[in-house]
Amino acid sequence: MLILKKTAIMKGAGDSHSFNYFPILLVSITFLSVTFFGFVLYNEHTTILSKHQEIIQANKESDQGIKRCDIFSGEWVLDNVTHPLYKENECEFLTDWVRCLRNGRQDSLYQNWRWQPRDCFLPKFDGKLLLDKLRGKKLMFVGDSLHYNQWQSMVCMVQSVVPPGKKSVSYPSTYIYRFRAEDYNASIEFYWAPFLVESSAEPPNMRDGKRDAMIMPESISKGGDIWKEADYLIFNTYIWWIKSPTMKVLRGSFDEGATEYDEINVYTIYDRTLRTWAKWVEENVDPNSSVFFSSMAPQHIRSLDWNNPEGIKCAKETTPILNMSMPANVGTDHKLFEIAANVTQSMKRPVHFLNITTLSEYRKDAHTSIYGSSAKHNSDSPDAKIDPDCVHWCLPGLPDTWNEFIYTQIIFSY
């Protein structure tokens, strides 16, 4: 280009009629360049748009597939690629109570089992996508210590996508545990209400483990005014119902100082309690809010149930019950299950019944066992007084799967 310019100038010095072609050439090159890059950008935009449309279409197809699928029917698949969904030492909000590896557990296979529904795939968990759904909203677990277990799981599943300094856990009262993601103006909370109705087990510091709880089956827990502020409510109540074949029902009210009670069949009172809860949900929870009810999480306290006569409850179990061709009979009270299923199905408003029971019955390996606190982390100890906790669960672990079900139903807006 410089040579052409020089030639044109030199020619012009000897001929006043000579013509300078440089501006035309410069304009032509500029035009061609703009056209070329415009073509490239157009194709790139078209490609991105096409890929975006493919993703949308794939999500629509997944949506339809999930909605036609019983996600609670399937099998456990060993998957050390996608599971665990987070690492124990990378979640600052886990309590020692569920940090089984830190407390001395040597095997970690319990973290690698993925639930595979029979007729579909669960969507890959995306913490950012869930928090986007929760933007400006509140998700609340209401129930017993198993829901506290599950709340910790959900917090760990999402916290890694929130920048440091923009996430926190607080305890506004003895009843409430709150995780907050500041940039999303979102909270994930747990509210202690083991019976869902008023009981002598509220607040948590009233528990002494020496006396059976008394309840008021026709009076919803005083936390009801707080619950109805949530956009997503997940309820459970089970573990406190299996301590005795009867339940103590208070005559009068706690506010009036009543102490006398009647002992009534536990199934009768469980049904009355859940109908009180159902009526409260129908009359008080915003129709735009989503309500879930979790079926019971099983215990594994009889090693003979899985043909291990030498076992001590769930202690030292490292694999699930792998024969899934038959139900795992581990002592779950299925009559309570049927009552819960019938009550939720009879409600006037939709309630998502999370059937976690059957799939969890196979997971004898996943309990906190003797690794639920730093004081019980010598699995080789001959001390027979060590009593394995075969009620609660290590994290990462089984409760993550329960939360994958909630995630699936929130994202696909069942």
C-alpha positions in Angstrom: 0.0 0.0 0.0 2.9 2.4 0.8 4.5 1.6 -2.6 1.3 2.4 -4.4 1.0 5.7 -2.6 4.6 6.6 -3.4 4.1 5.8 -7.2 1.0 7.9 -7.4 2.7 10.9 -5.8 5.7 10.6 -8.0 3.5 10.4 -11.1 1.6 13.4 -10.0 4.7 15.4 -9.8 5.3 15.1 -13.6 1.7 15.0 -14.8 -1.0 17.3 -13.5 -3.7 14.9 -14.9 -2.6 11.9 -12.9 -5.1 10.3 -10.5 -4.6 9.1 -6.8 -6.0 5.6 -6.4 -5.1 5.2 -2.8 -8.3 6.4 -1.2 -10.4 4.1 -3.3 -8.2 1.1 -2.4 -8.3 2.0 1.3 -12.1 2.2 1.2 -12.4 -1.1 -0.7 -10.1 -2.9 1.8 -12.1 -1.4 4.8 -15.4 -2.5 3.2 -14.2 -6.0 2.6 -12.9 -6.3 6.1 -16.1 -5.1 7.7 -18.1 -7.5 5.5 -15.9 -10.4 6.4 -16.0 -9.8 10.1 -19.7 -9.2 9.9 -20.2 -12.5 8.2 -18.1 -14.2 10.9 -20.0 -12.6 13.8 -23.3 -13.4 12.1 -22.3 -17.1 11.8 -21.1 -17.1 15.4 -24.3 -15.6 16.7 -26.3 -18.0 14.6 -24.3 -20.9 16.0 -24.8 -19.7 19.6 -28.5 -19.1 19.0 -28.8 -22.6 17.5 -27.0 -24.2 20.5 -29.2 -22.2 22.9 -32.3 -23.4 21.1 -31.0 -27.0 21.3 -30.5 -26.6 25.1 -34.0 -25.2 25.4 -35.4 -28.1 23.4 -33.3 -30.6 25.4 -34.6 -29.1 28.7 -38.2 -29.4 27.4 -37.7 -33.0 26.5 -36.1 -33.6 29.9 -39.0 -31.8 31.5 -41.5 -34.0 29.8 -39.4 -37.1 30.6 -39.1 -36.3 34.3 -42.8 -35.5 34.7 -43.7 -38.8 33.2 -41.2 -40.6 35.4 -41.5 -42.0 38.9 -38.2 -40.6 40.2 -38.5 -42.6 43.4 -38.4 -45.9 41.7 -34.9 -47.1 40.6 -31.6 -48.3 41.9 -28.4 -47.2 43.5 -25.5 -46.9 41.1 -21.8 -46.5 42.1 -20.6 -43.2 40.5 -17.4 -41.7 41.6 -17.4 -39.2 38.7 -20.5 -37.1 39.6 -20.8 -37.9 43.3 -20.3 -36.7 45.9 -21.8 -33.3 44.9 -19.4 -31.5 47.3 -16.5 -32.4 49.6 -16.8 -32.6 53.3 -13.8 -30.4 54.0 -15.0 -27.8 51.5 -18.2 -27.0 53.3 -17.6 -24.7 56.2 -21.2 -25.0 57.4 -21.2 -28.7 58.3 -21.3 -29.5 62.0 -19.0 -32.2 63.5 -22.1 -34.2 64.0 -22.2 -35.3 60.3 -18.5 -35.0 59.4 -17.8 -38.7 59.4 -14.5 -38.6 57.6 -13.1 -36.0 60.0 -14.4 -38.1 62.9 -12.3 -41.1 61.7 -14.3 -43.0 59.2 -11.9 -44.8 56.9 -14.1 -45.6 53.9 -15.8 -43.0 51.7 -17.7 -45.2 49.3 -21.0 -44.1 50.9 -20.5 -40.7 49.2 -20.4 -42.2 45.7 -23.8 -43.8 45.3 -26.1 -42.0 42.9 -29.8 -42.7 42.7 -30.8 -43.7 39.1 -34.6 -43.7 38.4 -35.8 -46.6 36.3 -37.3 -44.6 33.5 -35.4 -41.3 33.4 -32.3 -39.4 34.7 -32.3 -36.9 37.5 -31.0 -33.6 36.2 -27.5 -32.6 37.1 -27.6 -30.5 40.3 -26.7 -26.9 39.6 -26.4 -24.7 42.7 -26.5 -21.5 40.8 -29.6 -22.4 38.9 -31.4 -23.3 42.2 -30.3 -20.0 43.8 -31.6 -18.2 40.7 -34.9 -19.9 41.3 -34.7 -18.8 45.0 -33.8 -15.2 44.2 -35.7 -13.0 46.6 -37.3 -16.1 48.2 -37.2 -18.4 51.2 -36.9 -22.2 51.3 -37.7 -23.8 54.7 -37.4 -27.2 56.1 -39.8 -27.8 59.0 -39.6 -30.9 61.2 -37.2 -33.0 63.3 -33.4 -33.6 63.4 -33.5 -35.5 60.1 -34.7 -32.3 58.5 -31.8 -30.5 60.2 -29.6 -33.1 58.7 -31.1 -32.4 55.3 -30.9 -28.6 55.7 -27.1 -28.9 56.2 -27.0 -31.0 53.1 -28.8 -28.4 51.0 -26.6 -25.6 52.4 -23.5 -27.4 51.3 -24.9 -28.2 47.9 -25.4 -24.5 47.1 -22.8 -22.6 49.1 -19.9 -23.1 46.8 -21.4 -20.9 44.1 -21.7 -18.0 46.5 -18.6 -15.8 46.9 -16.9 -15.6 50.3 -18.3 -12.9 52.5 -21.6 -13.1 50.7 -22.9 -16.2 52.6 -23.6 -16.8 56.2 -25.4 -19.0 58.7 -27.2 -17.4 61.6 -29.5 -18.6 64.4 -32.3 -16.0 64.9 -33.9 -18.2 67.7 -33.5 -21.6 69.3 -36.0 -22.8 66.7 -34.5 -21.4 63.5 -31.3 -22.0 61.5 -30.8 -19.7 58.5 -28.4 -19.8 55.6 -28.3 -16.6 53.6 -26.9 -16.0 50.1 -26.6 -12.2 50.0 -26.3 -11.6 46.2 -29.4 -13.6 45.6 -31.4 -12.2 48.6 -32.3 -15.9 49.2 -32.4 -17.9 52.4 -32.5 -21.7 53.2 -33.8 -22.3 56.7 -34.6 -25.0 59.1 -37.4 -24.7 61.8 -37.4 -27.2 64.7 -41.0 -28.7 65.0 -40.6 -32.4 65.4 -44.4 -33.0 65.6 -45.6 -30.1 63.5 -48.1 -29.4 66.2 -47.5 -27.9 69.7 -45.4 -30.2 71.9 -43.3 -30.3 75.0 -40.3 -30.9 72.7 -40.3 -27.2 71.7 -38.0 -25.4 71.8 -35.1 -27.8 71.2 -33.4 -27.0 74.5 -36.5 -28.4 76.3 -35.5 -31.9 75.3 -33.9 -33.9 78.1 -34.2 -37.4 76.6 -35.7 -38.7 79.9 -39.4 -37.9 79.4 -41.8 -38.8 76.6 -43.1 -35.8 74.7 -46.6 -34.6 75.1 -48.5 -33.0 72.2 -51.6 -31.0 71.3 -52.7 -32.7 68.0 -55.3 -30.1 67.2 -53.0 -27.1 67.6 -50.4 -26.3 64.9 -47.0 -25.4 66.2 -46.6 -21.7 67.1 -44.1 -21.5 64.3 -46.9 -21.5 61.8 -46.8 -17.7 61.4 -43.2 -18.0 60.4 -43.6 -21.0 58.1 -46.2 -19.3 55.9 -43.7 -16.6 54.9 -41.7 -19.2 53.0 -42.0 -19.8 49.2 -41.0 -23.4 49.5 -41.9 -25.5 52.5 -40.7 -29.0 53.2 -42.3 -30.8 56.1 -41.5 -34.1 57.9 -42.5 -35.8 61.1 -41.7 -39.4 62.0 -38.8 -40.3 64.2 -40.5 -39.0 67.4 -43.6 -41.2 66.7 -41.9 -44.6 66.9 -40.7 -44.6 70.5 -43.9 -46.0 71.9 -47.2 -47.6 70.7 -49.1 -44.7 72.4 -48.7 -41.0 72.4 -49.3 -38.6 75.3 -52.0 -36.1 74.4 -52.2 -33.1 76.7 -55.5 -32.2 78.4 -55.7 -28.4 78.0 -52.8 -26.3 76.8 -49.2 -25.6 77.6 -49.9 -21.9 77.9 -52.3 -22.6 80.8 -49.8 -24.9 82.5 -51.7 -28.1 82.0 -49.9 -31.3 82.9 -52.5 -34.0 82.7 -52.6 -36.2 79.6 -54.2 -39.2 77.9 -52.3 -41.9 76.2 -53.8 -42.7 72.8 -52.8 -45.1 70.0 -50.0 -43.6 68.0 -51.7 -44.2 64.6 -54.8 -42.4 65.7 -52.9 -39.4 66.9 -50.6 -39.4 63.9 -53.6 -39.2 61.6 -55.2 -36.4 63.7 -51.9 -34.5 63.8 -51.4 -34.6 60.0 -55.0 -33.6 59.4 -54.5 -30.6 61.6 -51.3 -29.8 59.6 -53.2 -30.3 56.3 -56.0 -28.0 57.3 -53.5 -25.4 58.4 -51.6 -25.6 55.0 -54.8 -25.2 53.0 -56.0 -22.2 55.0 -52.7 -20.4 55.6 -50.0 -21.1 52.9 -50.0 -18.9 49.9 -51.4 -20.8 46.8 -48.3 -19.7 44.9 -46.0 -21.3 47.4 -44.8 -24.9 46.9 -45.4 -27.4 49.7 -43.6 -30.8 50.1 -44.0 -33.6 52.6 -41.1 -36.0 53.2 -41.9 -39.6 54.0 -40.0 -41.3 56.8 -36.3 -41.8 56.7 -35.6 -45.4 58.0 -33.4 -46.6 60.8 -31.0 -49.6 60.5 -30.8 -51.0 64.0 -31.1 -54.8 63.4 -28.1 -56.2 61.5 -30.0 -59.5 61.0 -32.2 -57.6 58.6 -29.4 -57.8 56.1 -28.0 -61.2 57.2 -25.2 -59.9 59.4 -25.6 -61.7 62.7 -22.3 -60.5 64.0 -23.1 -56.8 63.3 -23.8 -54.1 65.9 -26.7 -52.2 64.3 -25.3 -50.2 61.3 -21.7 -50.0 62.7 -18.9 -50.7 60.1 -21.4 -51.2 57.3 -19.7 -50.0 54.1 -22.1 -50.9 51.3 -25.8 -50.6 50.7 -28.1 -53.6 50.6 -27.4 -54.5 47.0 -30.2 -56.9 46.4 -32.9 -54.5 45.3 -35.1 -57.1 43.7 -36.9 -57.4 47.1 -37.9 -54.8 49.6 -35.4 -54.1 52.4 -37.3 -55.0 55.6 -35.5 -52.9 58.1 -38.4 -52.2 60.5 -39.9 -49.1 59.0 -43.4 -48.4 60.3 -45.2 -48.5 57.0 -48.6 -47.9 58.6 -47.4 -44.4 59.5 -46.2 -44.1 55.9 -49.7 -45.0 54.6 -51.3 -42.4 56.8 -49.0 -39.7 55.6 -49.5 -40.7 51.9 -53.3 -40.8 52.3 -53.5 -37.4 54.1 -51.3 -35.6 51.5 -53.2 -37.2 48.6 -56.6 -36.1 50.1 -55.7 -32.4 50.4 -57.4 -29.8 48.3 -54.2 -28.1 47.3 -51.3 -29.9 45.7 -48.6 -31.2 48.0 -45.5 -33.0 46.7 -45.1 -36.2 48.5 -41.4 -37.1 48.6 -41.2 -40.9 48.9 -37.7 -41.2 50.2 -38.4 -44.3 52.4 -38.0 -47.3 50.1 -34.8 -46.1 48.4 -33.3 -45.1 51.8 -34.0 -48.5 53.3 -31.2 -49.9 51.2 -28.6 -47.5 52.6 -27.4 -49.2 55.8 -23.9 -47.9 55.0 -24.7 -44.2 55.1 -25.5 -43.5 58.8 -23.2 -41.4 61.0 -22.9 -44.6 63.1 -20.0 -44.3 65.5 -18.6 -41.3 63.5 -21.2 -38.8 64.5 -18.9 -36.9 66.9 -15.2 -36.7 67.6 -15.7 -38.7 70.8 -16.7 -41.8 68.9 -14.2 -42.2 66.1 -12.3 -45.4 67.0 -14.0 -48.1 65.0 -11.6 -50.7 66.4 -12.5 -50.0 70.0 -13.6 -53.0 72.0 -15.8 -50.7 74.1 -19.2 -52.2 73.9 -20.8 -49.1 75.2 -20.4 -47.3 71.9 -23.9 -47.0 70.6 -24.0 -46.4 66.8 -26.3 -43.6 65.6 -28.3 -45.5 62.9 -30.9 -42.7 62.5 -28.9 -39.8 61.1 -26.7 -39.6 58.1 -23.1 -38.7 57.1 -22.6 -35.7 54.8 -22.0 -35.8 51.9 -24.4 -38.7 51.6 -27.9 -39.8 51.4 -29.7 -36.5 52.3 -28.1 -35.0 49.1 -30.2 -37.4 47.1 -33.3 -36.3 48.9 -32.4 -32.7 48.0 -31.9 -33.7 44.4 -35.5 -34.7 44.4 -36.5 -31.3 45.7 -34.2 -29.6 43.2 -35.8 -31.6 40.3 -39.3 -30.6 41.3 -38.5 -26.9 41.9 -36.5 -26.6 38.6 -39.2 -28.4 36.5 -42.0 -26.8 38.5 -44.0 -29.9 39.1 
